[in-house]
């Protein structure tokens, strides 16, 4: 949804490179993404519902372990 936040989980590492235009060194970053979530929460009622769902998922994972 337009305007929503995108939450990426993963590792960010420096990745310098040489510019093709003038052969000057440039700074860069590379991210290895493990998970992508779209944050479409709009009001406090939805926040509470998402927190309940997250807690329920965490409890299921704890029981399965």
VOKE-799503 format. One record per atom (N, C-alpha, C): residue in three letters; chain; atom name; x negated, y, z. Coordinates in steps of 0.02 Angstrom, whole numbers, plus 32768, in hexadecimal, padded with zeros to 4 digits. Each point is the difference from the previous one (the first is absolute). Example, Ala and Ser with C-alpha at 12.3 -4.5 7.8 and 13.67 -1.06 7.14 Angstrom:
! residues 2
   vogu   vexro   zator      X      Y      Z
    ALA       A       N   7D6C   7EE4   8186
    ALA       A      CA   802D   803B   8000
    ALA       A       C   7FD3   803C   8000
    SER       A       N   8012   8035   7FDC
    SER       A      CA   7FD6   803B   8003
    SER       A       C   8027   8037   8025
This chain:
! residues 65
   vogu   vexro   zator      X      Y      Z
    UNK       A       N   7FD6   7FC5   8000
    UNK       A      CA   802A   803B   8000
    UNK       A       C   7FD3   803E   8000
    UNK       A       N   8011   8031   7FD8
    UNK       A      CA   7FD8   803C   7FF9
    UNK       A       C   7FF7   8023   8044
    UNK       A       N   7FC2   8011   8010
    UNK       A      CA   7FF3   8023   803F
    UNK       A       C   7FF1   7FD3   803A
    UNK       A       N   8007   7FBE   7FF7
    UNK       A      CA   7FF1   7FD1   8036
    UNK       A       C   7FB5   7FF7   8008
    UNK       A       N   7FED   7FEE   803B
    UNK       A      CA   7FB9   7FF2   800D
    UNK       A       C   7FEF   7FBA   7FEA
    UNK       A       N   7FC3   7FF8   7FE8
    UNK       A      CA   7FE7   7FBD   7FEF
    UNK       A       C   7FCA   7FF0   8034
    UNK       A       N   8008   7FC7   8021
    UNK       A      CA   7FD1   7FEB   8034
    UNK       A       C   7FD7   7FC5   7FE5
    UNK       A       N   7FBF   800B   7FF9
    UNK       A      CA   7FD4   7FCB   7FE7
    UNK       A       C   7FD3   7FE9   803A
    UNK       A       N   7FF9   7FBE   8006
    UNK       A      CA   7FD4   7FE3   8032
    UNK       A       C   7FC8   7FDD   7FDC
    UNK       A       N   7FC2   800C   8016
    UNK       A      CA   7FC8   7FE0   7FE0
    UNK       A       C   7FBE   8020   8016
    UNK       A       N   7FCE   7FF9   7FD6
    UNK       A      CA   7FBD   801B   800E
    UNK       A       C   7FEE   8036   7FCF
    UNK       A       N   7FE2   8036   8019
    UNK       A      CA   7FE7   8036   7FD6
    UNK       A       C   7FB4   8001   8005
    UNK       A       N   7FE0   8002   7FC6
    UNK       A      CA   7FB6   8000   7FFF
    UNK       A       C   7FE8   8036   7FD1
    UNK       A       N   7FC6   801E   800F
    UNK       A      CA   7FE4   8032   7FD2
    UNK       A       C   7FEB   7FDF   7FBE
    UNK       A       N   800A   8023   7FCA
    UNK       A      CA   7FEC   7FE6   7FBE
    UNK       A       C   7FE7   803A   7FD5
    UNK       A       N   7FC1   8012   8009
    UNK       A      CA   7FE5   8036   7FD7
    UNK       A       C   7FFB   7FEB   7FB7
    UNK       A       N   8001   8032   7FD3
    UNK       A      CA   7FFA   7FF1   7FB9
    UNK       A       C   7FDD   8039   7FDC
    UNK       A       N   7FED   7FF4   7FC3
    UNK       A      CA   7FE0   8032   7FD6
    UNK       A       C   8033   801A   7FCD
    UNK       A       N   8008   8041   7FFD
    UNK       A      CA   8030   801F   7FD2
    UNK       A       C   7FEB   7FF3   7FB7
    UNK       A       N   8030   7FEE   7FD6
    UNK       A      CA   7FF3   7FF5   7FBA
    UNK       A       C   7FF7   8041   7FDA
    UNK       A       N   8019   8037   801C
    UNK       A      CA   7FFD   8040   7FDE
    UNK       A       C   7FBA   8020   8005
    UNK       A       N   7FE6   8004   803E
    UNK       A      CA   7FC0   8022   8008
    UNK       A       C   7FCC   7FD6   8026
    UNK       A       N   800D   7FBF   8007
    UNK       A      CA   7FD3   7FD2   8023
    UNK       A       C   7FED   8015   8046
    UNK       A       N   802D   8024   8022
    UNK       A      CA   7FF2   8014   8045
    UNK       A       C   8020   7FCD   8030
    UNK       A       N   7FE0   7FF7   803A
    UNK       A      CA   801C   7FD1   8030
    UNK       A       C   8040   801D   801F
    UNK       A       N   8031   7FD5   800A
    UNK       A      CA   8040   8013   801D
    UNK       A       C   8011   7FD2   8039
    UNK       A       N   8028   8019   802F
    UNK       A      CA   8018   7FD8   8038
    UNK       A       C   8042   7FDF   7FEC
    UNK       A       N   800C   7FC5   8018
    UNK       A      CA   803E   7FDE   7FF2
    UNK       A       C   8011   7FD0   8038
    UNK       A       N   803E   7FE9   8000
    UNK       A      CA   8018   7FCE   8030
    UNK       A       C   8023   7FC8   7FDB
    UNK       A       N   7FFB   7FC5   801B
    UNK       A      CA   8024   7FC6   7FE6
    UNK       A       C   8026   7FE1   8039
    UNK       A       N   8041   7FF2   7FF5
    UNK       A      CA   8028   7FE0   8033
    UNK       A       C   8016   7FBB   7FE8
    UNK       A       N   7FF3   7FCE   802A
    UNK       A      CA   8019   7FBC   7FF4
    UNK       A       C   8040   7FFB   8028
    UNK       A       N   8039   7FFF   7FDE
    UNK       A      CA   8042   8002   8020
    UNK       A       C   8017   7FB9   8010
    UNK       A       N   8013   7FF5   803F
    UNK       A      CA   801A   7FC0   8015
    UNK       A       C   804C   8000   8003
    UNK       A       N   801E   803B   800D
    UNK       A      CA   8048   8004   8007
    UNK       A       C   8017   8046   7FEE
    UNK       A       N   8039   8006   7FDE
    UNK       A      CA   801D   8041   7FEF
    UNK       A       C   8048   8001   8019
    UNK       A       N   8011   8035   8025
    UNK       A      CA   8044   8009   8019
    UNK       A       C   801A   8044   7FEA
    UNK       A       N   8040   8004   7FF1
    UNK       A      CA   8021   803E   7FEF
    UNK       A       C   8027   8017   803E
    UNK       A       N   7FEF   803A   801B
    UNK       A      CA   8020   8019   803C
    UNK       A       C   803A   802D   7FEC
    UNK       A       N   803D   7FE6   8003
    UNK       A      CA   803B   8026   7FEB
    UNK       A       C   802D   8012   803A
    UNK       A       N   7FE4   8000   803D
    UNK       A      CA   8027   8011   803C
    UNK       A       C   8012   8049   7FFC
    UNK       A       N   8040   8010   800B
    UNK       A      CA   8017   8045   7FF9
    UNK       A       C   801A   8020   8040
    UNK       A       N   8017   7FD8   802F
    UNK       A      CA   801A   801F   803E
    UNK       A       C   7FEF   7FD3   803B
    UNK       A       N   800D   8018   803C
    UNK       A      CA   7FEC   7FDD   803D
    UNK       A       C   8025   7FBD   8008
    UNK       A       N   803D   7FFB   7FE7
    UNK       A      CA   8024   7FBF   8004
    UNK       A       C   7FDC   7FCB   7FD7
    UNK       A       N   7FE9   8014   7FC6
    UNK       A      CA   7FDB   7FD2   7FD6
    UNK       A       C   7FBC   7FEE   801F
    UNK       A       N   7FE0   802F   8022
    UNK       A      CA   7FC1   7FF3   8022
    UNK       A       C   800A   7FCA   8035
    UNK       A       N   8035   8006   8028
    UNK       A      CA   800F   7FD0   8034
    UNK       A       C   800D   7FBB   7FE2
    UNK       A       N   8024   7FFD   7FC9
    UNK       A      CA   800F   7FC0   7FDE
    UNK       A       C   7FC0   7FDF   7FE6
    UNK       A       N   7FD4   8028   7FE2
    UNK       A      CA   7FC1   7FE5   7FE6
    UNK       A       C   7FD5   7FE6   8039
    UNK       A       N   7FFE   8024   8038
    UNK       A      CA   7FD9   7FE9   803A
    UNK       A       C   801B   7FBE   801B
    UNK       A       N   8042   7FF8   8002
    UNK       A      CA   801E   7FC1   8017
    UNK       A       C   7FEC   7FC6   7FD2
    UNK       A       N   8002   800D   7FBE
    UNK       A      CA   7FED   7FCC   7FCF
    UNK       A       C   7FB7   7FEE   8007
    UNK       A       N   7FD5   8031   800A
    UNK       A      CA   7FB9   7FF4   8008
    UNK       A       C   7FF2   7FD8   803F
    UNK       A       N   8022   8011   8037
    UNK       A      CA   7FF8   7FDB   803F
    UNK       A       C   8017   7FB8   7FF8
    UNK       A       N   8038   7FF6   7FDD
    UNK       A      CA   8019   7FBD   7FF5
    UNK       A       C   7FCF   7FD6   7FD7
    UNK       A       N   7FE3   801E   7FCC
    UNK       A      CA   7FCE   7FDD   7FD7
    UNK       A       C   7FC2   7FEE   8029
    UNK       A       N   7FEA   802E   802B
    UNK       A      CA   7FC6   7FF3   8029
    UNK       A       C   800D   7FC7   8031
    UNK       A       N   803C   7FFD   801B
    UNK       A      CA   8011   7FCA   802E
    UNK       A       C   8002   7FBD   7FDB
    UNK       A       N   801A   7FFF   7FC3
    UNK       A      CA   8001   7FC2   7FD8
    UNK       A       C   7FB9   7FE8   7FF3
    UNK       A       N   7FD3   802E   7FEF
    UNK       A      CA   7FBB   7FEE   7FF2
    UNK       A       C   7FDE   7FE6   8040
    UNK       A       N   800F   801E   8039
    UNK       A      CA   7FE1   7FEB   803E
    UNK       A       C   8017   7FB9   8013
    UNK       A       N   803F   7FF1   7FF4
    UNK       A      CA   801B   7FBE   800F
    UNK       A       C   7FE3   7FCC   7FD1
    UNK       A       N   7FF6   8012   7FC1
    UNK       A      CA   7FE6   7FD2   7FCE
    UNK       A       C   7FB6   7FF0   800C
    UNK       A       N   7FDC   802C   8022
    UNK       A      CA   7FB8   7FF6   800A
    UNK       A       C   7FF0   7FCD   8035
